[in-house]
């Protein structure tokens, strides 16, 4: 009877702590409720206006700030988690902009390495670039710092050219060792379309990020992220004494 009691106590403790361990290790966040669910998030240049669930229920909202870009330098409002090793994440985003050059997307960033111009700081990013000026359309890009002309990168991904306004899409980025691969799709049930694959050595930990910014001195932008989904280690949500559920399955339509 004593052995059974000890065994039962161990099982109870495991059930209590396993969901919390998963949440701490996962890069995911459902952006549910009115706050960031994953406590590992950090801001690089926290925006003046942002919220979870207030502007758009179930979404992270960031009001676009001007003179913020991810090209020659990183001046964006960037939300990130420090992470070591491989990852495979996806996000669902909406960019609503007018009369400006705007950026949103995912990025793997490191301040510990130098870029091809010997500047401290390098990244790999899958970017939705809303082009202002005479273009008035948006393109998908796959870039390193001020470079997208080789190594599997692309400045304008074929097959995507959306008019200025409200643009919705899904993005995915994976790291396997030194290989980074990126995909996109229009709808959640669509197949992932590959954008590119590139190699880069980053010392761990790196900053796995989502970001927002207006690259110009004018213009307007509203940016929304519905979630960050971690395919390797899904984020678990528990409410009261209910069993943990994988939030990603609840986000998808039946």
N, C-alpha and C positions, 0 to 999 in steps of 0.2 A: 504493500500500500504506500509506503514511503517513497519507493522508486517511482511509482505511478504519479504521485503528487509532484515530485521533482520534475519528471518528464512533462507533466501538464504545465507547470510553471514556465519551463523553458519554451514550450510551444507558444504560450501566450505572449511572452516577451518577444519572440521572433515575429509574431504576427503584428505586434505593436510597432516594432522598429523597422521592419523591411520596407514599408511604404515610404518612410522618412528617408531611408538610405537611398532608395531609388530617386526620390525627388532631389536630393542633394547632389547626386552624381549626374543626373540627366541635364541635357541642354534645353529641354523642352519647356514650354509654358503655354497654357491655354488662353492666357489673357482673359480669364474669367473674373467675375466679381468686379471690385473697384480698386484692385491693387495687383502688382506683379506677384504671381504665385511662386515663381522660382526665386529664392532669396539670393542666388548667386549673381544676379544681374548687377552691373555697374555702368555708370554713365561716363562717357568721354564727352565733355561739353554738354551737360544736361540742358535740354531746351527750356525756355521760359514757360511755354504752354504745352503740356502733355497730360494725358490721363488714361486710365484703363476703365472702359465701360461707361463713362459719363457722356462723352460726345457721341459715341456709337457703341451700344451695348455689345459686349463680347469681343471688343477690339481695342488694341492699343492705338491711341491717337497721338500724333505729333504735329504740331503747327509748324509749317515750314519756316525756317529762319534764313535770312538772306546772307550772302557772302559765305556760304558753306558748301564745300565740294569735296569729292574724293577723286583726285587726279594727280596733280603735282604735289599736293599736300593733303593731309586729312584734317579738314576743318568741320566735318559733319557733326550733327548730333548723333552719336553712335552709342548704342546699347550693346554691351558685350558680357561674355562670361569667359573666364580663364579656363583653358582646357588643355590637357596633355593627351597625345595619341590620336587615333583615328576618330572620325565623326561622320555622320550622315544626317543632315538636317533638311527640313523643308519649311517654307512659309507661304502664306496666302496674303497678298498685299493689294492695296488700292492706292494709286497716285491720282490726285485731283489737282490739276495745275493750269495756269494760264499766264501767258506773256512772260515766260522765264525759262531758264535752263535749270532743271531740277534733277535730283538723284535720289534713288532708293535702292535697297538690295541687301545682299548678304556679303560678308567679308571675313576672311581669315587674316588677322593683322599681327605683326610682331615689331616691336621697337628695338629688338635685339640684333637685327640684321640690317645690312645696308642694301640699297637698291643699285641698279646698274649705273647710276650717276654718283655712287658713293655717299648717298645721303642716308642718315639713320632712319630706319622705318621702312617696312615693305609690306605689301598685302597682295592677296588674290581676291578679286571681287566679281560677283555676278551682279550687274547693275542694270536697272531700268533708268534710262536717261531721257527725260522729257526735254525736247529741244525747243527753245523759244526762237526769237528772231524771225527770220523768213521761213524757217523750216516748219514750225508749228506741228511737230509730230514727235513720237517717242520711238526709241530703238532699244534693243537688248544688247548689252556689251559684256565681254569677259576680259578682264584686265588685271595687270599688275600696275605698280606705280608709274604713271605717265608712260605706259607701254601696252599696246594691244595689237602689234603688228606681226607677231610670230609666236612660237612656242605653244601652239594650240589655242592662243587667245584670239579675240575678234572684236573689232571696233563697232561693227554693225552686223548683227546676226541675221542671216537670210530668213525671210519668211515672217518677219515681225516688223510692222510699221504702222503704228496706231496714231490717229489724229489727236491733237491736243485736247485735253479735257479730263474726264474720269477714265482711268485705265486700270483694269483688274487682271491679275495673273498669279500663277504659282511658280515659285523658284525652289531649286534644290541644289545643295552643294555637298560633296563628299570628299573626305580626305582619307587616303590609304597610303600610309608611309609618307613619301614625298610627292605623291600624285594627287592632284586636285581635279575633280570633274564636276561640271555644272550642267543642269538641265532646266527646262521650263515647260509649262503647259498652260492652256487656256482655262480648262475646267477640271474639277477634281477627279472626274472619271476618265479623263483623257490619259493617254500614254505619255510618259516623260519624253521630251525631245532633247537630245543632247546638244549642248552649245559648244563645249570644248573640253579638252584635257590638257593640263600643263604640269610641269615638274618644278618643285621648289623646296629647298631644305630650310625648314624653320625649326629653331630650337624650342622645346617645350618649356613652359606653356605658351600657347598662342591665344589670341583674343578672338573668339567666334562671335560675330557681330551681325546686327541689323542696323540700318542707319537712314537718315533723312537730311535733306538740305536743298537750299536754293543757291545755285552757283552765281547768280547775278545780284546786282545791287537793288533790283526791283522785282516786281512780279509777286504772284501768290501761289501757295501750295498747301494742301492738306494731305497728310500721309497716314495710312492705316495699315496695321498688321493684325490679322485675326489670330495668329498663333505662331509659335515655333515648334515644330514637331521633330523629335529625336527618334529616328528609326532604330538606332542601336540600343538605346536605353529610354523607352517611353516614360514620360512624366506621369506619375500616379497621383490621383486626387482622392482624398478621403474626406467625407463630411460627417461629423459626429461619430457615431458608432457604425455607420454604414460600411460595407465592404469597399475596398479600393477599386476604382475603375480606370481603365485606360481612356483618357479624355479624347484622344484622337479619333477613336471609333465613334464617339458621340457627335463629333463635328461633321462627319461625312453623311450625305443624304442616303436614304434607304433605297 
